[in-house]
Structures are given as C-alpha cells and as structure tokens.
Amino acid sequence: MKNNIYDKRNLSMMMDLYELTMAQGYFLQEDNSRRVAFDVFYRRNPDGGGFAVFAGLEQILQYLTGMHFEDEDIEYLRSLNLFEESFLRYLRGFRFTGDVYAFPEGTVMYPNEPVLTVVADLVQAQIVETEILAQVNHQSLIATKASRIVYAAKGRAVSDFGARRAHNNDAAIYGARACFIGGVSGTATVSAGEYFDIPVGGTMAHSWVMFYGDELTAFRNFAKIYPDNCILLADTYNVLKSGVPNAIQVFREMREQGIRSKSFGIRLDSGDLAYLSIEARKMMDLAGFPEAKIVVSNSLDEFTIRSLLQQGAQINAFGIGERMITARSEPVFGAVYKLCAVEEDGEMKPRIKISENIEKVTNPGLKEVYRAYDENGHSVADVIAKKGEDISDVPYLMDPEKIWKKYATAQFTFKKLQEKQLERGQRVRPAENLQTIRARVRSQMENEVWAEEKRFENPHGHYLDMTPGYYKMKMQLLEQGGH
C-alpha cells in the first residue's frame, strides 16, 4: 500500500475565496486566539433513504495535519491584491492547531446530528471548511449508495467498475475507497487497490473478443493465460447462440486438461439480464458446470438489482459502474459547516442560525451525540445533549418535533458517537485499517439498523431526540432571536 496521497501534493489552497477574505477580516480586527466551534451535519438522506454512511474522515485528518502554504501559494494570493502582508506572513507559517471531534469513519448516521466538530481559533476554523465538506460530501454519498446496492444484492458479491464513468481521477480513486467502505467486495480501479489495499479484479472487454474475430479462439486464449480467473464476456455477438456455448466448450477443454479453476463463468453486459441469466444458468448446469458463475454489469443500481432478483435472475455477482461511482440518482449529499459556538470570557457560548425554513434552523452549542439502543441491541434513536452532560442523570428524552412525547432513559443503553480525533492539531488515534471501517458499516447494517430504515420506499425515519436541558437551551436562544 502506498503512503499518504497528500505526501505528493499540497491541497491547502483547496478553499473558497470567501474563507480567506473572512479569515483576514478576523485576523485584522479580532483576537485571533479566540476559539469557535463549527459542526458538520446534513439535512436529508440521499435517495429518500433512511440512513447514510459517514466516510472521508481519514482524508480530512491527513489534510488538517499536513496543512501549510508554499511560497507560490503566498505569491498567488498576493497577486489578487486582496490581502495585507501581515496576513500573508501569518499564512506562510500556518499550521492547524485546533481540536476535531468526529464519529468513527463508517458510522451509520442520520440528518441534523453533528458528525464532525471543529474547535479552533477564528482563522483556522474558517479556512478548513471547503476541504472538510468536499471529503464528507463525496465519500459519504458514494459509501451510502454502495451500502444500498450491497443491501439490494442480498449477499451476492458487488464490485466497483466505475472509474471510467467517474468525474475525474480523484473521484474514481476516493470513490472506490468509499464503495469499499459501503460494502463492495473489490474494485477494478488499480490505483485504488494500490493506495488503499482494496482487492482488485477484472477480466476482459469486448475488444479482446473482437480482436481475435473468432469468439471461441478469444475465449481459449484467455483461459490459457488466466485459468484461475476465467470469467468470459459472453455478449459480444449472441449470448445464447454463441457466447454461452463457446464458454461451455472452453470449460470442457479445461476440465479435460485437468485444470480446476478457482473461479470461472461468464459475464453479461447487455440485453435482458434476467432472461439471459436464467437461460445461461440452465445451459451451464445441463452441461455439467453448476459451479460456473454468472456476473452481470450494465448501468445497474439498487433498484435494477432488486428488480432482477425479483424476476428470478440467476446472478452470482454484480459489477456496478456509473450509477454507484457518481451516485447518479442523487448526486449531491448536502453536508454543511455551521458555526455553533463562540468563546466569550473563557467560555464557549452557543450560537444558532434562525431561518424562515424550519429545516435550516441549526442545533446550537457544543454538544454530545449519543446512540440509544433497545434491549435487542437495535438503534432506536440518536440523542443530542449539552457538552459534558451526564446522560445517565437524565430521566427522559424529548422528541423536538413532538414535544409531548417523552421517553424514559432507563429502558435504553447509550453509546457516545463523537470521539476526539485531533488535539491541538495532532492525531490522538491511529489511522484505521479500511477493512475495520468497512466491517463497522457491515456490523451496524446487520445488527443495529432496523429493516424499516433500510427499505427503499418510505423508510422509517430515525429519531433524533434531545435531553430536556439541551432542548430548553435551544428554545431560549430561539426566543431571544439567536442572541
């Protein structure tokens, strides 16, 4: 596995200009040691779903710990004629020294809860916004889409085939990482395998068959070189009249030669995949190859996979391209970065954004997020509490949308979700293995998330409750107009 991608390029300038103009304003007019807190959260699950998957944390931590400005960066900013020399000197010596709290990467998450919180001085907290959101919005979107596709596949292998349809190289590489977090078994993107130690796989394209002209010769030549990974693309000409019969002929020849392939079968990339897979399965079984696999691809997503399986399609594995790597049905995740607290007289005082749109009213202040579990280990609600509040001393929880509903805490067990990731700019936890992150998603999807939250139409909405103390504080701020 290669070293940190950020060792080879500096992305510190990946920010919106307004972050720098505001940062300079704070630098010139305010006490720059004054600390603030920003929360990262999102307002709606992609595809109208019941959950999302948090991804991208490792890249955020790498970015923050390596953040610095080169001489050419400073020269470019000077050329804009917007910035004072004192501010440019500050940037030249910049290092991020704030604290970061976040859910463990791979945590199933829900709208309006802070999945990541930055606590730092004014300038530092302001200029890191864009890169943090870029990573959360991209990787969480793709990881969520992948988890939905894996769920639809009902235990069948799913692989990422999306690099050539991704928006660019980074989208392909980080998208493959996010797909793996979401549960896919591997990727066709070689660089993602090298960087992140993701299993890579792939066989042939139609051009291999077309080059040889004769499909049977093409299949024989491929099987000769790759007998242990002999998945033959059977739809270049005619699946049932040519592709499958020629594949069966090659499988017979391999058997006659004493070759016991670890993995062999066919791939279908066009046509009526349900019908063709059923007929191909019959033909290969009748020929004595029930262990031969059928892999399908061709613009698949969770909805087409579900439909195929409902039709009785005989499929062992799915290769998913454009609709997963681009999250085509819902291409924007929508995480935001909002101020929630400002230091005053040595204390972090809450701030709230008030809007005519109720969904844009923020949850103020430094806070804790807990997940409540029932006696069967299912997650029944997430809970926002004031920072430092002992939830074991809270007698009941409140539904902020239905305040007459109260839930006794004695019936639940609780787990704190946010963990400190950076302290004074330094990592306090080792980087997690990608397999560990992926396993976290799988465990939650299998053991914690209700089936009602995983359905694709009208999923159950996960409850986001509040402690009475936190709810009271929020209401007081609203009554005071946010001050």
Buried (B, 14 or more C-beta within 10 A) or exposed (E): EEEEBBEEEBBBBEBEEEBBEBBBBBBEEEEBEEBBBBBBBBEBBBBEBBBBBBBBBBBBBBBBBBBEBEEEBBEEBEEEEEBEEEBBEBBBEBEBBBBBBBBBBBBBBBBBBBBBBBBBBBBBBBBBBBBBBBBBBBBBBBBBBBBBBBBBBEEBBBBBBBBEBBEEEBBBBBBBBBBBBBBBBBBBBBBBBEBBBBEBBBBBEBEBBEEBEEBBEBBBBBBBEBBEBBBBBBBBEEBBEBBBBBBBBBBEBBEEEEBEBEBBBBBBBBBBBBBBBBBBBEBBEEBEBEEBBBBBBBEBBBBBBBBBBEEEBBBBBBBBBBBBBBBBBBEEBBBBBBBBBBBEEEEBEBBBBEEEEEEEBBBBBBBBBBBBBEEEEBBBBBBBBBBEBEBEEBEEBBBBEEEEEBBEBEEBEBEEBBEBBBBEBEBEEEEBEBEEBBBBBBEBBEEBBBEEBBEBEEBBBBBBBBBBBBBEBBEEBEEEEBE
